[in-house]
Amino acid sequence: MGPIHMCVLLTVALLAVAVAAEMTTDDAYTWPQWKVPLVRNRRTLPLSSPNFSARPQAELSGTCGIECQRRLPTPSLDDLEQLLSYETFYENGTRTYTAVSVQGLNEATAHPANDSSHSRRKREVYGTDTRFTISDKQFSTKYPFSTSVKISTGCSGVLVSPKHVLTAAHCIHNGKDYLDGVQKLRVGILKEKSRRGKGGKGKGGRGKRRKGESAKEETQEKEEKGERKGKGKGRKGRSRRSVEVEKPSFKWTRVKKTQLPKGWFKGVSDGLAADYDYAVLELKRPPKVKHMDLGVVPSIKKLPAGRIHFSGFDDDRPGNLVYRFCSVSEESKDLLYQYCDAKPGSSGSGVYIRLKEPGKKKWKRKIVGVFTGHQWVDVNGNGLQQDYNVAVRITPLKYAQICYWVHGDSSECMVA
């Protein structure tokens, strides 16, 4: 074979490698399409009224961690149906238990768990505070920040439909009883304050500034990522990079009903309660705010940058929305372990990522988990506990259940 033929073959081979690499990269940036199982109601039974005797929990303790979970047997179909059966609490104080059947269960529910790095660090906030206070109403009341809501029991949540909020189960229930205050549960949505003044110049100036805000909103994450790592070290942990301008206020809406899986209840899940720390609240009146859809991904760590984002109402910055992002350090089939700076109050926030829609150039944010806060984890199942910041990930089964709660129709929930 002559040198010319060798050169041609080498060029073709290099082009094939380049095309394959480009396709792989493109796939890595695209939302995968999942055929999810169906969760159907089997029967519903009335229950007695709760006592509302529980107190809010600052953090969970004794959660079965990654290595601990590897020792547990794979749950059977009967086990999964029991864990996904759910309780509904209504505004009038009544509650029901609904048993479910799971159909179409397949390999889609078996996500490979990455090996643990065995690195342990004290979480919450340490060193330089990497959180961003979103106090400017031009951002906090615009998508995606506008999807974040405050729960009256002291947690956060995220709008997943025009009238449904996804939050953490421990924000309304401690595994044994509902929290005191759930009787009159409310959700706060940030709204712009009504304008004051005579109009004229101020009104016109506002219009000009607002015109460019949509472009800013799209580049918000890029701007925040561009902050120098060392910036703010001399400010004693404060990272309030936004200028406080006419801070918006909350508009509160009553909750019509709440739904949470029996897997969260003590005595049902045998140490797996953290896997089912999620709940859905249905609002009496839908706010006119854009919501964020749910999404399912096989592995966060294998995505470009492996980074997650979420916004919530941290206790140490009352009245302000706080945004942060970080890379996922470890993951199991049902949980995400990360070092995002967070304080109590941010529990229940929707954890999201941004990928391309299949066959389109448009990028879309979707919720892939629920931040459940600082937890003490029984790592190896031997009683030795380590602390983490943890999020419950949206699996195909959880997607099917939450989607059914939101839509009330399984046919709406066949593809994630």
N, C-alpha and C positions, 0 to 999 in steps of 0.2 A: 504494500500500500504506500502510495507516494505521499510526500509532505503536504500537498494541497488537500488530498482526501483526509488526511489526519487533522488538518486545520479545520476543515468543514465539519467533521464529526465532533471535534472538540467544541466548536462554536454552537452546534445544535445541542450538545449535551449541556453546555452552560446555560443556554436559553431555556431548556427544559427545567433545569434546577431553579432558575430565576422565576419562571412561571409558577412552578410548584410552591416556591417560597411565598410568592405574592398571594396565591390562592389560600395557603395556610394562614397567612397574616390576615387576609380579608375575612376568612371564616372565624378567626379568633376575635374579630371585632363585631361579629354579627350575632344577633339573638338567635339561639337554637330553637327549633320547633319541637315541642314535646307532645306526644299523644298521651294524655294523662288518664288515670283510672277514673271511674265514676263513683261518687259517694252518694248513695240513695237512702232516703228515710225508710226504715222498716216499721217502726211503731213509735208513738209518742204517748207518754204517761204523765199525769199530773204529780207534782211533788208538793210537800208542805212549804210554807213560807220560810225564808231564811231568817236567821237571828240578827244578822249584820253586826256580829260581835268581833270580827277580825280587825287587827290593827295593821297599818301599812308596814311592809318589810323593807328595811333599808337595803338588804342584799340577801341573796339566797345562800344556803350553806349545805354542804354534803352532796352537791350535784355530781353525778357519775360522769367523769371526764373521758377523754379520748381513749386512753389505754384501758380504763375501767370498762368502757362500753364494748371493747373488742372481746372481752371475756363473756359477755352476755350472749345467750342464744338468739338466733334470728327470730323475730316475732312471727308467729303463724298468722294466717288470715283471720282466725277468730280473735287473736290478740289485737291485731290492727283494728278490727271492727269495734272492739271494746274501747280502745284508746281514742278512736275517732268519733265514737258516740258522744253526744254533747248535751249540755244543759243550757236552757234558755231562761233568762230572767226578764220579766216584763215590768213596765213602768208602774203598774197597779199593785206590785208586790208579789204576784204569783210567779211560779216557775214550773218548768216541765223538763223531763228527760226524754231524749230521742235516741233510740237505737238505730244504727245504720248498717247497711251492707256495702261492701266494696266490690266493684266489678271491673274487670279488665286489668287486674294487677299483673305486672310483668317486670322486666328488667329495668324499666324506666324509674322504678323506685329505689334501685340499688346503686347509689352513688359511691364510687371508690373513695375511701378516706385516705388523705395524704398521711405520710409518716410524721409523727410528732418530732419537732426539733428539740424537745426537752429543755427549751429555754424558758426561764421563769423570771418575770419582772413584776414589781409592784405597779399596779395600774391606777386608774382614775386620772389624776393630773400629777405629773412629776416633771421636774426641770422646767423648761420653757413651755408655757401654756400654748398649745397649737390651735386652740379654738378661735373661731371668728364670730364676733357679735354682729348680727345683721339687724342693726337698729334703724337704718334708713328705710322709710316706708316704700321707697321706689323698688327696693329689693324684697323686703320681708312680706309684702302683700302681692308679689308677683311669683309666677311659677319658676322653679320648683319649690321655693321656700313657702309659698302660700298653702301648700298641701299639708304642712305641719300644723297640728292643733294641740291644745292643752286640755288635759283631763282634770276634772274638778277634784279628784283624789290626789293630785300632785304629780301626775305623770304626763307624758307626751303621747301623741298618736299621729297617724297619717291618713288622709282621705284616700280611699281606694275605690270609691264610687261617688256619685253626687250626694249620697246620704249615708254612706258607711265609713266608719273609722276603724282601722286596724291598730291594735295596741297590745301591750303585754298582759297576760292573764293575771299576773300578780298585782297589777294596778287596780283590779276590782275584786280579787279573790285570793286568799292565802293558801288554798289547797284544801281547807276545811270549811270555811264560811266566807260570805261576802264581807267586804270592808264596810265599816261604819261610814256612811256618806253615799253609798251606792243607791240608797233609796231615792235620792234626788240627784242622780248622776247627770253632769252637764259637760258639754264640750265647748271650748273657747276657740273661736276662729279670729285671727288678726284682721282687723278692718281699718281702713284709713279713717282718721278723724275728719269730721265735717269741717269744711274750710270756713275760716272767719275772715272778716275784713270787708272792705268795700269793693273788692274785685279790681277791675281796671288793670293797672300795670302788673300787680302781683299775679293775677290770673293768667295774663298773657305770658309772663315769664315762666310760670309753671308749665304751660303747654309746650314751650320750647324745650325745656329740660326733659320733659317726659317723652318727647319724640324720639330721643336717642336711647331710651332706657332698654328697649327690647334687645338691641344689639349688646348692651352691657350685660343683660341677664344671661345671654348665650355664652359670653366669655368670662363669666364670673369665676368659674372653676379654674380656668387657665390663669387668670390674674392672681387668684389665691395661691395656686401652685407655684407661681413665680416669686413669691415672697422669699427673701433670703432666710436660710435656716437659722442663722444667728441673730436675726433681727428681733428685738424685744427682750433680749436677755437681761438688759439693765433695767427693765421695767417691772421687776418683781412678779413675773409670771403673767402680766396683763398682756393680752393680745387683741385689744379692741381696735381693729384696724378700720372700722367704719365710723364715719362722723354721725353723731346722733342728730337727726333732723326730723322733727315732728313725728315722734315715736307713735306708731299706731296703737289702738286699744283692742281689747277682746270683745267680741260679740258672742254671748253665751247661748247655747241651744240645748234643750233637754234631750235626754236619750230615751228612745222608745223601748228598746230591748237590747239585751246583751247576750252573746253566745260564746261559750268556751268549751274546749274539748275535755272529755273525762280523763284523758291522759294527764291533765294537769292536777287532778285530784289525788290527795294522799291515799295510799292504800290500793290504787288502781295501777300505777305505772312502775312500781318497784324501783324507784330511784331514777326514773327517766323523766321526772317532772319538768326539767329544764327544756327538754325537747318539745314540749307542748305548752310553753309559756307564751300563748298568744290568744287574743280574743277579738271579736268584732262587735262594734256598737252601731246600732241603727238610730239615726237622728230623727226627731219628730218633724223637723223642717230642714230640707236640704239647703245648705248655703250655696250661693252662686259663685262657687270657687272650682277651678279645674282640679281634678283628682289625678292620681298616679296609678297606672296599671301594675298588676303583679307580674313577676317574671320568674323563670326557673333556669338555672345554669348548673352544669355538672360539677364545676370546680371554680371557685373564685381565684384561687392561687394560680391557676393556669391561664387566666385572662391577662391581657396586656396590663402590666403594672400591678395586677392583683389588688386593686384599690377599691374601697367602698366609701360611701358618703352618707351622712345623715344629719338632720337638724332637729333640735328639741329645745325645751325650755328648762335649762339647768337651774337648779335652786340658787346657785351663788350669783346668778345674773337675773334677778327677778324682773319679769315683764319683757325680757329680751329673748329673741330667737337666736340660738347659738348653732353655728354650722361647723362641721369638721370632716376631715377625710383622712384615711390612713390605709396602709396595706394590711391584708389579712395574713396573720403569721401562721396559724394552724387551722385546720377544719376537720370536722367529722361529717358523717352523713347528715346529721341534723343540726349541728352547731357551728358557728364561726367564732374563732378566738382571735382577738386583735388588741392593739394597744391604743385605740382612739382615746384621746383625752375626753373625759366625761364626768359629770357630777350627777348626784341624785336629781330626779326631775326629768332627765333625758330618757329614762326607761320608757319603752313603748314606741320610740321613734322608728320610722320606716327607713331601713337600710337599703340604699339603691345604688345601681351602677348605670352606665350609659353606653349603649351599643347601637349598631346600625340595625335597622329593620331589614328583614330578609328581602333581597331583590331590589332594595332601594338605597339611595345615598343618604337618606334622612336618619339622623341619630335620635334615639328615644331612651328616656330614663324609665326604669322599671324597678319596683320594690322586690328585692331578693331575700329580705330578712327583716326581723324585728329586733331592735336592740333591747336587751333585757337587763343590762346594767352590770355592775360589779358583783362577781360571784366567787364563793369559795368552793373549789372543785376537788372532789376525791379522785385524784389523778389515776392511781393504780388500783383502787378498790381496797386499799389497806388502811384507810382512815387518815392517811397523810394528806392534808389539804394545801392547795396552792390557789392563789387569787388570779382572776382573769377579768377582762371585760368581754362579755359574751353576747352573741346575737343568735336567735333561732333562724335557721335558713328556711326558705320556702322550697319544699320538696314537691314532686308531682302530686303526692297524696294530700299534702297540706294545701296546695294550690286548689285541688279538686274540692276540698272541704270549704275553704274560705270563699271560693268562687260560688259554691252552692249557697252558702249563707247570704252572699251579696245578691245573687240573681234569683235564687229560689227555683232554678231550672237547670237540671244537669246537662241539657243539650247546649247550654251556653259555656260549658266548662270542659269540653273535650280536647281542646288544644291550648297549650300555654304559649 
